[in-house]
């Protein structure tokens, strides 16, 4: 598992969303990977300073990420609605909704202007 981490204005870690390797590869192959240019930033993790490669959620970046996740949520919802009738087990339901849940969580963090 990997994670996408969001940082506050003061560059302290605020939220990390864990994603599967498959989800990460899907993001890497999508338009998501073409939004913004990563820059090296000094941040604070558990009281210690570290350097990370991060994309600032400023200007058009926040809007582009938000639009990407909203479009992906619509597409994923359509696919989910089509497959719900074919799946009755709890595990199948959890597998089918995993991507939608992660997309929603990422969208909420992207749209939270406390994160930079």
N, C-alpha and C positions, 0 to 999 in steps of 0.2 A: 504494500500500500504506500501511496505517496500522499502529499498534502499540498494544498494551495493556501498560503498564509496571507492574512490581511493585517496591516499595521496602522496604528493610529497616527495622528498628526505628530506626536512626540516620538515617533518611530519605535514605539513599543508594540510587541506582538499583541494582537487583540483576539484574533479568531483564526483557527486553522481548520480547513475542511478536508477530511481524508477522502482520497479518491483511489479507485482500483487502477491497476496497470492498464487494463483495457480502456477505461475511461480516459486515462492520460493519453494513450495512443490515439484515441479518437479526437481529443482536443488538439493534439499535435498535427493531425492530418487535416484539421478544419481551418476555417477563417480565423478562429481564436488565436492561432499562433502567429498571425500576421498583424495583429493589433498592437500598436505601441512598440517602442524600442526599450529593452531592458537597460538599466543603468545600475552601476554598483552603488549601494547605499549602506551606510552604517546604521545598524538597528540594535536594539537592546532585547536580548532573549534571556529570561530568567536572571536579570540583573547583570548580564555580561554583554559586552559589545561584540558584534559580529558583522562581517561584510556579506551582503547578499546581492544577487542580481534581481532587481525588481522593476516593475513597470509602474510609473506614477499614475494614479487615477485622477488626472487633471485634464482640463481642456476636453478634447473630443474623445480621449481614451475611455473615460467612464461611460459616455454615451454609446460608443461602439461596442464595448463589452456588454452593456445592458441590452442593446439591440440584438447582439449575437445570442445571448442567453434567452431572451424573449422568443426569438424565432425558433431556437432549438426546443424550447418548452412547448411551443405550439406543435411542432413536428412530432415530438416525442408523445405528446398527449393524443394526437391523432392515431399514432401507431398503437398506443396503449389501449385506447377505446376499441380499436379493431381486434385486439388480441384478448381482451378481458373475457369475452364469451367463450373462448377456447380453453381457458385456464381455470381450474377450480381449486388447486392446492395452494396452501399458504406460501410454500416455497416458490411456486411459480409466480404468484402475485408479487412477492418480495423481489424476485429477480426482475420482473417486468417493470416495477416502479422504481428500482434503484437509481437509474439514470435520471428520471424525472425529479426525484427528491434531491439529488446532488445539484442538478441544474437550478432548481428553485433556491437552494441554499447559497449557491454561488451568486445568483442574480441578486438576492437580498443583500449580500455583503458588498457587491459592486455598487449597488444603488445607495448604500449607507455612506453619506458624505463624511462621516467621522473617519473613515478609512482613506488613507492617501496612498 
